[in-house]
Amino acid sequence: MNTFEGSYLGDNAKIGPTTKLECKVCWYVYDPETGDEEMNIAPGIPFSELPDDWVCPLCGAAKDQFLVVRD
């Protein structure tokens, strides 16, 4: 299976509580500092703690379609 370098693929070991992740379909960035108001995700919720059924609020991509944003 080919994957992008930095693909999350559900591996919480790749991310920390403040890690931002970017949708590789539409480039939406999930930032734990701001959460996701549309999906009722409060600020401060790490990506690893998002519900399993959470999807990108812009394009509907699943969590495993996100890339780790490197500083």
CHARMM internal coordinates of N, CA and C (Angstrom, degrees):
IC EDIT
DIST 1 N 1 CA 1.4451
DIST 1 CA 1 C 1.5276
ANGL 1 N 1 CA 1 C 108.98
DIST 1 C 2 N 1.3147
ANGL 1 CA 1 C 2 N 117.16
DIHE 1 N 1 CA 1 C 2 N 128.64
DIST 2 N 2 CA 1.4577
ANGL 1 C 2 N 2 CA 121.62
DIHE 1 CA 1 C 2 N 2 CA 175.96
DIST 2 CA 2 C 1.5144
ANGL 2 N 2 CA 2 C 109.54
DIHE 1 C 2 N 2 CA 2 C -88.13
DIST 2 C 3 N 1.3348
ANGL 2 CA 2 C 3 N 115.99
DIHE 2 N 2 CA 2 C 3 N 134.37
DIST 3 N 3 CA 1.4559
ANGL 2 C 3 N 3 CA 120.91
DIHE 2 CA 2 C 3 N 3 CA 176.88
DIST 3 CA 3 C 1.5132
ANGL 3 N 3 CA 3 C 108.86
DIHE 2 C 3 N 3 CA 3 C -135.23
DIST 3 C 4 N 1.3124
ANGL 3 CA 3 C 4 N 115.07
DIHE 3 N 3 CA 3 C 4 N 156.39
DIST 4 N 4 CA 1.4527
ANGL 3 C 4 N 4 CA 119.88
DIHE 3 CA 3 C 4 N 4 CA 174.41
DIST 4 CA 4 C 1.5128
ANGL 4 N 4 CA 4 C 108.84
DIHE 3 C 4 N 4 CA 4 C -73.01
DIST 4 C 5 N 1.3427
ANGL 4 CA 4 C 5 N 116.19
DIHE 4 N 4 CA 4 C 5 N 143.68
DIST 5 N 5 CA 1.4539
ANGL 4 C 5 N 5 CA 119.28
DIHE 4 CA 4 C 5 N 5 CA 172.05
DIST 5 CA 5 C 1.5197
ANGL 5 N 5 CA 5 C 107.37
DIHE 4 C 5 N 5 CA 5 C -60.09
DIST 5 C 6 N 1.3097
ANGL 5 CA 5 C 6 N 117.48
DIHE 5 N 5 CA 5 C 6 N 134.56
DIST 6 N 6 CA 1.4503
ANGL 5 C 6 N 6 CA 121.31
DIHE 5 CA 5 C 6 N 6 CA -178.49
DIST 6 CA 6 C 1.5090
ANGL 6 N 6 CA 6 C 113.91
DIHE 5 C 6 N 6 CA 6 C 90.29
DIST 6 C 7 N 1.3512
ANGL 6 CA 6 C 7 N 117.45
DIHE 6 N 6 CA 6 C 7 N 1.34
DIST 7 N 7 CA 1.4532
ANGL 6 C 7 N 7 CA 119.65
DIHE 6 CA 6 C 7 N 7 CA 177.94
DIST 7 CA 7 C 1.5177
ANGL 7 N 7 CA 7 C 109.62
DIHE 6 C 7 N 7 CA 7 C -61.47
DIST 7 C 8 N 1.3028
ANGL 7 CA 7 C 8 N 115.80
DIHE 7 N 7 CA 7 C 8 N 137.30
DIST 8 N 8 CA 1.4637
ANGL 7 C 8 N 8 CA 122.27
DIHE 7 CA 7 C 8 N 8 CA 179.90
DIST 8 CA 8 C 1.5221
ANGL 8 N 8 CA 8 C 110.84
DIHE 7 C 8 N 8 CA 8 C -73.78
DIST 8 C 9 N 1.3116
ANGL 8 CA 8 C 9 N 117.11
DIHE 8 N 8 CA 8 C 9 N -51.86
DIST 9 N 9 CA 1.4644
ANGL 8 C 9 N 9 CA 124.21
DIHE 8 CA 8 C 9 N 9 CA 177.77
DIST 9 CA 9 C 1.5276
ANGL 9 N 9 CA 9 C 113.69
DIHE 8 C 9 N 9 CA 9 C 50.18
DIST 9 C 10 N 1.3380
ANGL 9 CA 9 C 10 N 117.00
DIHE 9 N 9 CA 9 C 10 N 29.10
DIST 10 N 10 CA 1.4567
ANGL 9 C 10 N 10 CA 120.58
DIHE 9 CA 9 C 10 N 10 CA 176.71
DIST 10 CA 10 C 1.5152
ANGL 10 N 10 CA 10 C 115.15
DIHE 9 C 10 N 10 CA 10 C 80.50
DIST 10 C 11 N 1.3236
ANGL 10 CA 10 C 11 N 117.87
DIHE 10 N 10 CA 10 C 11 N 6.74
DIST 11 N 11 CA 1.4530
ANGL 10 C 11 N 11 CA 121.57
DIHE 10 CA 10 C 11 N 11 CA -177.72
DIST 11 CA 11 C 1.5318
ANGL 11 N 11 CA 11 C 110.15
DIHE 10 C 11 N 11 CA 11 C -90.63
DIST 11 C 12 N 1.3262
ANGL 11 CA 11 C 12 N 116.63
DIHE 11 N 11 CA 11 C 12 N 95.64
DIST 12 N 12 CA 1.4607
ANGL 11 C 12 N 12 CA 121.06
DIHE 11 CA 11 C 12 N 12 CA -177.96
DIST 12 CA 12 C 1.5216
ANGL 12 N 12 CA 12 C 113.25
DIHE 11 C 12 N 12 CA 12 C -65.23
DIST 12 C 13 N 1.3369
ANGL 12 CA 12 C 13 N 118.11
DIHE 12 N 12 CA 12 C 13 N -16.09
DIST 13 N 13 CA 1.4601
ANGL 12 C 13 N 13 CA 120.93
DIHE 12 CA 12 C 13 N 13 CA 177.59
DIST 13 CA 13 C 1.5325
ANGL 13 N 13 CA 13 C 111.14
DIHE 12 C 13 N 13 CA 13 C -67.73
DIST 13 C 14 N 1.3386
ANGL 13 CA 13 C 14 N 117.05
DIHE 13 N 13 CA 13 C 14 N -19.45
DIST 14 N 14 CA 1.4651
ANGL 13 C 14 N 14 CA 121.52
DIHE 13 CA 13 C 14 N 14 CA -179.21
DIST 14 CA 14 C 1.5243
ANGL 14 N 14 CA 14 C 112.82
DIHE 13 C 14 N 14 CA 14 C -81.87
DIST 14 C 15 N 1.3357
ANGL 14 CA 14 C 15 N 117.30
DIHE 14 N 14 CA 14 C 15 N -9.79
DIST 15 N 15 CA 1.4580
ANGL 14 C 15 N 15 CA 119.36
DIHE 14 CA 14 C 15 N 15 CA -173.32
DIST 15 CA 15 C 1.5244
ANGL 15 N 15 CA 15 C 112.02
DIHE 14 C 15 N 15 CA 15 C -131.56
DIST 15 C 16 N 1.3406
ANGL 15 CA 15 C 16 N 114.44
DIHE 15 N 15 CA 15 C 16 N 155.75
DIST 16 N 16 CA 1.4572
ANGL 15 C 16 N 16 CA 121.45
DIHE 15 CA 15 C 16 N 16 CA 175.88
DIST 16 CA 16 C 1.5210
ANGL 16 N 16 CA 16 C 110.08
DIHE 15 C 16 N 16 CA 16 C -112.03
DIST 16 C 17 N 1.3158
ANGL 16 CA 16 C 17 N 116.87
DIHE 16 N 16 CA 16 C 17 N -176.58
DIST 17 N 17 CA 1.4640
ANGL 16 C 17 N 17 CA 120.31
DIHE 16 CA 16 C 17 N 17 CA -175.95
DIST 17 CA 17 C 1.5268
ANGL 17 N 17 CA 17 C 114.55
DIHE 16 C 17 N 17 CA 17 C -67.42
DIST 17 C 18 N 1.3243
ANGL 17 CA 17 C 18 N 118.19
DIHE 17 N 17 CA 17 C 18 N -20.53
DIST 18 N 18 CA 1.4650
ANGL 17 C 18 N 18 CA 120.46
DIHE 17 CA 17 C 18 N 18 CA -179.35
DIST 18 CA 18 C 1.5305
ANGL 18 N 18 CA 18 C 112.95
DIHE 17 C 18 N 18 CA 18 C -111.74
DIST 18 C 19 N 1.3239
ANGL 18 CA 18 C 19 N 117.24
DIHE 18 N 18 CA 18 C 19 N 7.27
DIST 19 N 19 CA 1.4596
ANGL 18 C 19 N 19 CA 121.40
DIHE 18 CA 18 C 19 N 19 CA -178.32
DIST 19 CA 19 C 1.5288
ANGL 19 N 19 CA 19 C 111.05
DIHE 18 C 19 N 19 CA 19 C -66.03
DIST 19 C 20 N 1.3292
ANGL 19 CA 19 C 20 N 115.37
DIHE 19 N 19 CA 19 C 20 N 132.78
DIST 20 N 20 CA 1.4650
ANGL 19 C 20 N 20 CA 121.59
DIHE 19 CA 19 C 20 N 20 CA 174.08
DIST 20 CA 20 C 1.5171
ANGL 20 N 20 CA 20 C 107.86
DIHE 19 C 20 N 20 CA 20 C -91.50
DIST 20 C 21 N 1.3183
ANGL 20 CA 20 C 21 N 116.42
DIHE 20 N 20 CA 20 C 21 N 143.77
DIST 21 N 21 CA 1.4621
ANGL 20 C 21 N 21 CA 121.35
DIHE 20 CA 20 C 21 N 21 CA 177.00
DIST 21 CA 21 C 1.5121
ANGL 21 N 21 CA 21 C 109.47
DIHE 20 C 21 N 21 CA 21 C -127.56
DIST 21 C 22 N 1.3349
ANGL 21 CA 21 C 22 N 115.31
DIHE 21 N 21 CA 21 C 22 N 145.59
DIST 22 N 22 CA 1.4564
ANGL 21 C 22 N 22 CA 122.13
DIHE 21 CA 21 C 22 N 22 CA -175.57
DIST 22 CA 22 C 1.5189
ANGL 22 N 22 CA 22 C 110.65
DIHE 21 C 22 N 22 CA 22 C -118.43
DIST 22 C 23 N 1.3281
ANGL 22 CA 22 C 23 N 116.11
DIHE 22 N 22 CA 22 C 23 N 132.64
DIST 23 N 23 CA 1.4596
ANGL 22 C 23 N 23 CA 121.39
DIHE 22 CA 22 C 23 N 23 CA 177.19
DIST 23 CA 23 C 1.5240
ANGL 23 N 23 CA 23 C 108.91
DIHE 22 C 23 N 23 CA 23 C -66.77
DIST 23 C 24 N 1.3314
ANGL 23 CA 23 C 24 N 116.83
DIHE 23 N 23 CA 23 C 24 N 127.44
DIST 24 N 24 CA 1.4618
ANGL 23 C 24 N 24 CA 119.06
DIHE 23 CA 23 C 24 N 24 CA -179.62
DIST 24 CA 24 C 1.5249
ANGL 24 N 24 CA 24 C 112.58
DIHE 23 C 24 N 24 CA 24 C -81.72
DIST 24 C 25 N 1.3350
ANGL 24 CA 24 C 25 N 117.25
DIHE 24 N 24 CA 24 C 25 N -1.39
DIST 25 N 25 CA 1.4544
ANGL 24 C 25 N 25 CA 121.41
DIHE 24 CA 24 C 25 N 25 CA 176.89
DIST 25 CA 25 C 1.5299
ANGL 25 N 25 CA 25 C 110.50
DIHE 24 C 25 N 25 CA 25 C -92.20
DIST 25 C 26 N 1.3557
ANGL 25 CA 25 C 26 N 116.61
DIHE 25 N 25 CA 25 C 26 N -50.32
DIST 26 N 26 CA 1.4729
ANGL 25 C 26 N 26 CA 119.63
DIHE 25 CA 25 C 26 N 26 CA -174.50
DIST 26 CA 26 C 1.5264
ANGL 26 N 26 CA 26 C 113.72
DIHE 25 C 26 N 26 CA 26 C -121.60
DIST 26 C 27 N 1.3180
ANGL 26 CA 26 C 27 N 118.10
DIHE 26 N 26 CA 26 C 27 N -3.16
DIST 27 N 27 CA 1.4676
ANGL 26 C 27 N 27 CA 124.97
DIHE 26 CA 26 C 27 N 27 CA 176.42
DIST 27 CA 27 C 1.5274
ANGL 27 N 27 CA 27 C 114.11
DIHE 26 C 27 N 27 CA 27 C 74.47
DIST 27 C 28 N 1.3396
ANGL 27 CA 27 C 28 N 118.03
DIHE 27 N 27 CA 27 C 28 N 16.19
DIST 28 N 28 CA 1.4693
ANGL 27 C 28 N 28 CA 121.09
DIHE 27 CA 27 C 28 N 28 CA 171.99
DIST 28 CA 28 C 1.5286
ANGL 28 N 28 CA 28 C 107.70
DIHE 27 C 28 N 28 CA 28 C -63.14
DIST 28 C 29 N 1.3351
ANGL 28 CA 28 C 29 N 117.11
DIHE 28 N 28 CA 28 C 29 N 138.27
DIST 29 N 29 CA 1.4604
ANGL 28 C 29 N 29 CA 121.57
DIHE 28 CA 28 C 29 N 29 CA 178.53
DIST 29 CA 29 C 1.5252
ANGL 29 N 29 CA 29 C 109.48
DIHE 28 C 29 N 29 CA 29 C -108.66
DIST 29 C 30 N 1.3349
ANGL 29 CA 29 C 30 N 115.53
DIHE 29 N 29 CA 29 C 30 N 122.80
DIST 30 N 30 CA 1.4635
ANGL 29 C 30 N 30 CA 120.19
DIHE 29 CA 29 C 30 N 30 CA 171.96
DIST 30 CA 30 C 1.5157
ANGL 30 N 30 CA 30 C 107.39
DIHE 29 C 30 N 30 CA 30 C -87.34
DIST 30 C 31 N 1.3390
ANGL 30 CA 30 C 31 N 116.07
DIHE 30 N 30 CA 30 C 31 N 120.38
DIST 31 N 31 CA 1.4584
ANGL 30 C 31 N 31 CA 123.07
DIHE 30 CA 30 C 31 N 31 CA 179.10
DIST 31 CA 31 C 1.5218
ANGL 31 N 31 CA 31 C 107.84
DIHE 30 C 31 N 31 CA 31 C -115.07
DIST 31 C 32 N 1.3376
ANGL 31 CA 31 C 32 N 117.89
DIHE 31 N 31 CA 31 C 32 N 116.10
DIST 32 N 32 CA 1.4560
ANGL 31 C 32 N 32 CA 120.20
DIHE 31 CA 31 C 32 N 32 CA -179.41
DIST 32 CA 32 C 1.5323
ANGL 32 N 32 CA 32 C 113.74
DIHE 31 C 32 N 32 CA 32 C -56.83
DIST 32 C 33 N 1.3250
ANGL 32 CA 32 C 33 N 117.05
DIHE 32 N 32 CA 32 C 33 N -27.38
DIST 33 N 33 CA 1.4638
ANGL 32 C 33 N 33 CA 119.98
DIHE 32 CA 32 C 33 N 33 CA 179.60
DIST 33 CA 33 C 1.5260
ANGL 33 N 33 CA 33 C 112.13
DIHE 32 C 33 N 33 CA 33 C -64.89
DIST 33 C 34 N 1.3323
ANGL 33 CA 33 C 34 N 117.09
DIHE 33 N 33 CA 33 C 34 N -29.87
DIST 34 N 34 CA 1.4619
ANGL 33 C 34 N 34 CA 119.98
DIHE 33 CA 33 C 34 N 34 CA -177.82
DIST 34 CA 34 C 1.5238
ANGL 34 N 34 CA 34 C 112.91
DIHE 33 C 34 N 34 CA 34 C -107.06
DIST 34 C 35 N 1.3278
ANGL 34 CA 34 C 35 N 117.82
DIHE 34 N 34 CA 34 C 35 N -17.96
DIST 35 N 35 CA 1.4608
ANGL 34 C 35 N 35 CA 120.94
DIHE 34 CA 34 C 35 N 35 CA -179.05
DIST 35 CA 35 C 1.5279
ANGL 35 N 35 CA 35 C 110.99
DIHE 34 C 35 N 35 CA 35 C 68.26
DIST 35 C 36 N 1.3170
ANGL 35 CA 35 C 36 N 116.52
DIHE 35 N 35 CA 35 C 36 N -151.13
DIST 36 N 36 CA 1.4663
ANGL 35 C 36 N 36 CA 122.58
DIHE 35 CA 35 C 36 N 36 CA -179.35
DIST 36 CA 36 C 1.5257
ANGL 36 N 36 CA 36 C 107.91
DIHE 35 C 36 N 36 CA 36 C -142.81
DIST 36 C 37 N 1.3200
ANGL 36 CA 36 C 37 N 115.23
DIHE 36 N 36 CA 36 C 37 N 91.99
DIST 37 N 37 CA 1.4651
ANGL 36 C 37 N 37 CA 121.13
DIHE 36 CA 36 C 37 N 37 CA -175.66
DIST 37 CA 37 C 1.5272
ANGL 37 N 37 CA 37 C 111.87
DIHE 36 C 37 N 37 CA 37 C -57.68
DIST 37 C 38 N 1.3271
ANGL 37 CA 37 C 38 N 116.74
DIHE 37 N 37 CA 37 C 38 N -39.92
DIST 38 N 38 CA 1.4726
ANGL 37 C 38 N 38 CA 121.22
DIHE 37 CA 37 C 38 N 38 CA -178.02
DIST 38 CA 38 C 1.5291
ANGL 38 N 38 CA 38 C 112.10
DIHE 37 C 38 N 38 CA 38 C -59.73
DIST 38 C 39 N 1.3096
ANGL 38 CA 38 C 39 N 116.56
DIHE 38 N 38 CA 38 C 39 N -36.45
DIST 39 N 39 CA 1.4716
ANGL 38 C 39 N 39 CA 121.29
DIHE 38 CA 38 C 39 N 39 CA -177.89
DIST 39 CA 39 C 1.5348
ANGL 39 N 39 CA 39 C 112.02
DIHE 38 C 39 N 39 CA 39 C -101.14
DIST 39 C 40 N 1.3451
ANGL 39 CA 39 C 40 N 116.44
DIHE 39 N 39 CA 39 C 40 N 13.43
DIST 40 N 40 CA 1.4682
ANGL 39 C 40 N 40 CA 122.74
DIHE 39 CA 39 C 40 N 40 CA 179.50
DIST 40 CA 40 C 1.5273
ANGL 40 N 40 CA 40 C 113.61
DIHE 39 C 40 N 40 CA 40 C 59.82
DIST 40 C 41 N 1.3307
ANGL 40 CA 40 C 41 N 116.11
DIHE 40 N 40 CA 40 C 41 N 38.67
DIST 41 N 41 CA 1.4670
ANGL 40 C 41 N 41 CA 121.85
DIHE 40 CA 40 C 41 N 41 CA 175.65
DIST 41 CA 41 C 1.5294
ANGL 41 N 41 CA 41 C 106.82
DIHE 40 C 41 N 41 CA 41 C -100.34
DIST 41 C 42 N 1.3173
ANGL 41 CA 41 C 42 N 116.27
DIHE 41 N 41 CA 41 C 42 N 114.79
DIST 42 N 42 CA 1.4598
ANGL 41 C 42 N 42 CA 121.84
DIHE 41 CA 41 C 42 N 42 CA -176.20
DIST 42 CA 42 C 1.5316
ANGL 42 N 42 CA 42 C 111.77
DIHE 41 C 42 N 42 CA 42 C -68.10
DIST 42 C 43 N 1.3333
ANGL 42 CA 42 C 43 N 117.03
DIHE 42 N 42 CA 42 C 43 N 151.68
DIST 43 N 43 CA 1.4662
ANGL 42 C 43 N 43 CA 119.56
DIHE 42 CA 42 C 43 N 43 CA 172.36
DIST 43 CA 43 C 1.5257
ANGL 43 N 43 CA 43 C 110.12
DIHE 42 C 43 N 43 CA 43 C -56.10
DIST 43 C 44 N 1.3274
ANGL 43 CA 43 C 44 N 115.39
DIHE 43 N 43 CA 43 C 44 N 145.40
DIST 44 N 44 CA 1.4567
ANGL 43 C 44 N 44 CA 121.04
DIHE 43 CA 43 C 44 N 44 CA 178.74
DIST 44 CA 44 C 1.5148
ANGL 44 N 44 CA 44 C 114.31
DIHE 43 C 44 N 44 CA 44 C 95.48
DIST 44 C 45 N 1.3348
ANGL 44 CA 44 C 45 N 118.26
DIHE 44 N 44 CA 44 C 45 N -3.84
DIST 45 N 45 CA 1.4684
ANGL 44 C 45 N 45 CA 121.07
DIHE 44 CA 44 C 45 N 45 CA 179.62
DIST 45 CA 45 C 1.5303
ANGL 45 N 45 CA 45 C 109.26
DIHE 44 C 45 N 45 CA 45 C -86.57
DIST 45 C 46 N 1.3313
ANGL 45 CA 45 C 46 N 118.25
DIHE 45 N 45 CA 45 C 46 N 115.98
DIST 46 N 46 CA 1.4640
ANGL 45 C 46 N 46 CA 120.57
DIHE 45 CA 45 C 46 N 46 CA 177.56
DIST 46 CA 46 C 1.5266
ANGL 46 N 46 CA 46 C 111.63
DIHE 45 C 46 N 46 CA 46 C -64.95
DIST 46 C 47 N 1.3128
ANGL 46 CA 46 C 47 N 116.27
DIHE 46 N 46 CA 46 C 47 N 153.42
DIST 47 N 47 CA 1.4644
ANGL 46 C 47 N 47 CA 121.64
DIHE 46 CA 46 C 47 N 47 CA 179.07
DIST 47 CA 47 C 1.5267
ANGL 47 N 47 CA 47 C 110.71
DIHE 46 C 47 N 47 CA 47 C -55.07
DIST 47 C 48 N 1.3219
ANGL 47 CA 47 C 48 N 116.93
DIHE 47 N 47 CA 47 C 48 N -38.10
DIST 48 N 48 CA 1.4698
ANGL 47 C 48 N 48 CA 121.24
DIHE 47 CA 47 C 48 N 48 CA -178.18
DIST 48 CA 48 C 1.5267
ANGL 48 N 48 CA 48 C 112.67
DIHE 47 C 48 N 48 CA 48 C -64.82
DIST 48 C 49 N 1.3273
ANGL 48 CA 48 C 49 N 117.76
DIHE 48 N 48 CA 48 C 49 N -18.18
DIST 49 N 49 CA 1.4571
ANGL 48 C 49 N 49 CA 121.58
DIHE 48 CA 48 C 49 N 49 CA -179.34
DIST 49 CA 49 C 1.5290
ANGL 49 N 49 CA 49 C 113.40
DIHE 48 C 49 N 49 CA 49 C -102.31
DIST 49 C 50 N 1.3295
ANGL 49 CA 49 C 50 N 117.37
DIHE 49 N 49 CA 49 C 50 N 4.67
DIST 50 N 50 CA 1.4595
ANGL 49 C 50 N 50 CA 120.03
DIHE 49 CA 49 C 50 N 50 CA 175.94
DIST 50 CA 50 C 1.5280
ANGL 50 N 50 CA 50 C 108.74
DIHE 49 C 50 N 50 CA 50 C -66.43
DIST 50 C 51 N 1.3278
ANGL 50 CA 50 C 51 N 117.42
DIHE 50 N 50 CA 50 C 51 N 148.08
DIST 51 N 51 CA 1.4685
ANGL 50 C 51 N 51 CA 119.53
DIHE 50 CA 50 C 51 N 51 CA 178.23
DIST 51 CA 51 C 1.5309
ANGL 51 N 51 CA 51 C 111.40
DIHE 50 C 51 N 51 CA 51 C -58.27
DIST 51 C 52 N 1.3129
ANGL 51 CA 51 C 52 N 116.88
DIHE 51 N 51 CA 51 C 52 N 150.66
DIST 52 N 52 CA 1.4649
ANGL 51 C 52 N 52 CA 121.34
DIHE 51 CA 51 C 52 N 52 CA -179.39
DIST 52 CA 52 C 1.5186
ANGL 52 N 52 CA 52 C 112.53
DIHE 51 C 52 N 52 CA 52 C -58.99
DIST 52 C 53 N 1.3287
ANGL 52 CA 52 C 53 N 116.64
DIHE 52 N 52 CA 52 C 53 N -28.34
DIST 53 N 53 CA 1.4613
ANGL 52 C 53 N 53 CA 119.27
DIHE 52 CA 52 C 53 N 53 CA -178.52
DIST 53 CA 53 C 1.5332
ANGL 53 N 53 CA 53 C 113.29
DIHE 52 C 53 N 53 CA 53 C -92.48
DIST 53 C 54 N 1.3337
ANGL 53 CA 53 C 54 N 117.17
DIHE 53 N 53 CA 53 C 54 N 6.60
DIST 54 N 54 CA 1.4623
ANGL 53 C 54 N 54 CA 120.40
DIHE 53 CA 53 C 54 N 54 CA 177.52
DIST 54 CA 54 C 1.5311
ANGL 54 N 54 CA 54 C 108.61
DIHE 53 C 54 N 54 CA 54 C -65.94
DIST 54 C 55 N 1.3257
ANGL 54 CA 54 C 55 N 116.07
DIHE 54 N 54 CA 54 C 55 N 139.13
DIST 55 N 55 CA 1.4652
ANGL 54 C 55 N 55 CA 122.04
DIHE 54 CA 54 C 55 N 55 CA 176.68
DIST 55 CA 55 C 1.5173
ANGL 55 N 55 CA 55 C 108.91
DIHE 54 C 55 N 55 CA 55 C -131.97
DIST 55 C 56 N 1.3098
ANGL 55 CA 55 C 56 N 115.97
DIHE 55 N 55 CA 55 C 56 N 163.57
DIST 56 N 56 CA 1.4588
ANGL 55 C 56 N 56 CA 121.75
DIHE 55 CA 55 C 56 N 56 CA 177.44
DIST 56 CA 56 C 1.5315
ANGL 56 N 56 CA 56 C 108.60
DIHE 55 C 56 N 56 CA 56 C -55.71
DIST 56 C 57 N 1.3334
ANGL 56 CA 56 C 57 N 117.23
DIHE 56 N 56 CA 56 C 57 N 127.16
DIST 57 N 57 CA 1.4611
ANGL 56 C 57 N 57 CA 119.13
DIHE 56 CA 56 C 57 N 57 CA -178.06
DIST 57 CA 57 C 1.5325
ANGL 57 N 57 CA 57 C 113.98
DIHE 56 C 57 N 57 CA 57 C -69.99
DIST 57 C 58 N 1.3207
ANGL 57 CA 57 C 58 N 118.06
DIHE 57 N 57 CA 57 C 58 N -14.37
DIST 58 N 58 CA 1.4668
ANGL 57 C 58 N 58 CA 120.60
DIHE 57 CA 57 C 58 N 58 CA 179.70
DIST 58 CA 58 C 1.5202
ANGL 58 N 58 CA 58 C 113.21
DIHE 57 C 58 N 58 CA 58 C -93.68
DIST 58 C 59 N 1.3416
ANGL 58 CA 58 C 59 N 116.99
DIHE 58 N 58 CA 58 C 59 N -42.64
DIST 59 N 59 CA 1.4691
ANGL 58 C 59 N 59 CA 118.43
DIHE 58 CA 58 C 59 N 59 CA -173.30
DIST 59 CA 59 C 1.5284
ANGL 59 N 59 CA 59 C 114.16
DIHE 58 C 59 N 59 CA 59 C -123.63
DIST 59 C 60 N 1.3281
ANGL 59 CA 59 C 60 N 117.81
DIHE 59 N 59 CA 59 C 60 N -8.40
DIST 60 N 60 CA 1.4603
ANGL 59 C 60 N 60 CA 120.61
DIHE 59 CA 59 C 60 N 60 CA 178.38
DIST 60 CA 60 C 1.5173
ANGL 60 N 60 CA 60 C 115.14
DIHE 59 C 60 N 60 CA 60 C 84.10
DIST 60 C 61 N 1.3366
ANGL 60 CA 60 C 61 N 118.12
DIHE 60 N 60 CA 60 C 61 N 10.26
DIST 61 N 61 CA 1.4669
ANGL 60 C 61 N 61 CA 120.54
DIHE 60 CA 60 C 61 N 61 CA 179.12
DIST 61 CA 61 C 1.5316
ANGL 61 N 61 CA 61 C 110.36
DIHE 60 C 61 N 61 CA 61 C -67.22
DIST 61 C 62 N 1.3194
ANGL 61 CA 61 C 62 N 115.89
DIHE 61 N 61 CA 61 C 62 N 146.03
DIST 62 N 62 CA 1.4603
ANGL 61 C 62 N 62 CA 121.95
DIHE 61 CA 61 C 62 N 62 CA 179.12
DIST 62 CA 62 C 1.5255
ANGL 62 N 62 CA 62 C 111.17
DIHE 61 C 62 N 62 CA 62 C -70.63
DIST 62 C 63 N 1.3335
ANGL 62 CA 62 C 63 N 116.23
DIHE 62 N 62 CA 62 C 63 N 161.93
DIST 63 N 63 CA 1.4686
ANGL 62 C 63 N 63 CA 121.61
DIHE 62 CA 62 C 63 N 63 CA -178.82
DIST 63 CA 63 C 1.5219
ANGL 63 N 63 CA 63 C 112.96
DIHE 62 C 63 N 63 CA 63 C -55.90
DIST 63 C 64 N 1.3370
ANGL 63 CA 63 C 64 N 117.27
DIHE 63 N 63 CA 63 C 64 N -33.81
DIST 64 N 64 CA 1.4653
ANGL 63 C 64 N 64 CA 118.88
DIHE 63 CA 63 C 64 N 64 CA -177.20
DIST 64 CA 64 C 1.5228
ANGL 64 N 64 CA 64 C 112.81
DIHE 63 C 64 N 64 CA 64 C -74.16
DIST 64 C 65 N 1.3196
ANGL 64 CA 64 C 65 N 117.46
DIHE 64 N 64 CA 64 C 65 N -0.22
DIST 65 N 65 CA 1.4664
ANGL 64 C 65 N 65 CA 122.01
DIHE 64 CA 64 C 65 N 65 CA 177.30
DIST 65 CA 65 C 1.5341
ANGL 65 N 65 CA 65 C 111.90
DIHE 64 C 65 N 65 CA 65 C -96.58
DIST 65 C 66 N 1.3221
ANGL 65 CA 65 C 66 N 116.46
DIHE 65 N 65 CA 65 C 66 N 15.06
DIST 66 N 66 CA 1.4520
ANGL 65 C 66 N 66 CA 121.15
DIHE 65 CA 65 C 66 N 66 CA -178.90
DIST 66 CA 66 C 1.5209
ANGL 66 N 66 CA 66 C 111.13
DIHE 65 C 66 N 66 CA 66 C -102.29
DIST 66 C 67 N 1.3292
ANGL 66 CA 66 C 67 N 114.63
DIHE 66 N 66 CA 66 C 67 N 149.85
DIST 67 N 67 CA 1.4608
ANGL 66 C 67 N 67 CA 122.98
DIHE 66 CA 66 C 67 N 67 CA 179.08
DIST 67 CA 67 C 1.5155
ANGL 67 N 67 CA 67 C 109.29
DIHE 66 C 67 N 67 CA 67 C -110.27
DIST 67 C 68 N 1.3184
ANGL 67 CA 67 C 68 N 116.39
DIHE 67 N 67 CA 67 C 68 N 144.30
DIST 68 N 68 CA 1.4560
ANGL 67 C 68 N 68 CA 121.48
DIHE 67 CA 67 C 68 N 68 CA 176.09
DIST 68 CA 68 C 1.5201
ANGL 68 N 68 CA 68 C 108.66
DIHE 67 C 68 N 68 CA 68 C -71.85
DIST 68 C 69 N 1.3286
ANGL 68 CA 68 C 69 N 116.76
DIHE 68 N 68 CA 68 C 69 N 128.38
DIST 69 N 69 CA 1.4647
ANGL 68 C 69 N 69 CA 121.91
DIHE 68 CA 68 C 69 N 69 CA 177.55
DIST 69 CA 69 C 1.5168
ANGL 69 N 69 CA 69 C 107.41
DIHE 68 C 69 N 69 CA 69 C -86.05
DIST 69 C 70 N 1.3067
ANGL 69 CA 69 C 70 N 116.11
DIHE 69 N 69 CA 69 C 70 N 119.82
DIST 70 N 70 CA 1.4777
ANGL 69 C 70 N 70 CA 121.46
DIHE 69 CA 69 C 70 N 70 CA 178.77
DIST 70 CA 70 C 1.5223
ANGL 70 N 70 CA 70 C 108.47
DIHE 69 C 70 N 70 CA 70 C -90.76
DIST 70 C 71 N 1.3346
ANGL 70 CA 70 C 71 N 114.83
DIHE 70 N 70 CA 70 C 71 N 136.37
DIST 71 N 71 CA 1.4720
ANGL 70 C 71 N 71 CA 119.63
DIHE 70 CA 70 C 71 N 71 CA 177.97
DIST 71 CA 71 C 1.5066
ANGL 71 N 71 CA 71 C 112.07
DIHE 70 C 71 N 71 CA 71 C -71.79
END
COOR INIT
IC SEED 1 N 1 CA 1 C
IC BUILD
